Amino acid sequence: MPLPIRTAPTGSPTVDIVRGAPDRYMGARVRWGGTIAGVENRAKETWLEIVDRPLSGSGRPVEQGRSAGRFLARVAAFLDPAVYAQGKSVTVVGTVQESVQRPIGQYPYRFPVVRTEMVYLWPPLPEPRPYYDPFWHDPFWYDPWSPFYRPWPYYRHR
């Protein structure tokens, strides 16, 4: 994983702060990440619409319901929509360039635009393995002095 993805720039504003005052943060260096909501390939660049998510210490977006909004990432290359598919996690490093108004459904929404220097597509997290506790059984269940204990032949002949 590249160093700019792992470390946040000092004084980096968040998405909701930039959405509130986009002109004030033009040229600010940011490290933002989230879930891809859409990919738009143009003649010389690709625009990623990203739903912002909080980042962990390594820069990976944390999968949870909280979001500070959406932003657009301008990438000066072709990104295959099959690889950068909707729902995948991505982290970008770049500078705030402008603010663009586009609709989300019928709602007009103001997107901060980041001119990216680096884009990192995160591999999917592995499925959690089930954990079986070796001490799951009660050690006193087979206690011969327990009122619930019956020897095995008792059950077999009934």
Buried (B, 14 or more C-beta within 10 A) or exposed (E): EEEBBBEBEEEBBBBEBBBBEBEEBEEBBBBBBBBBBBBEBEEEBBBBBBBBBEBEEEBBBEEEEEBBBBBBBBBEEEBEBEEBEEEBBBBBBBBBBBBBEEEEEEEEBBBBBBBBEBBBEBEEEEEEEEEEEEEEEEEEEEEEEEEEEEEEEEEEEE
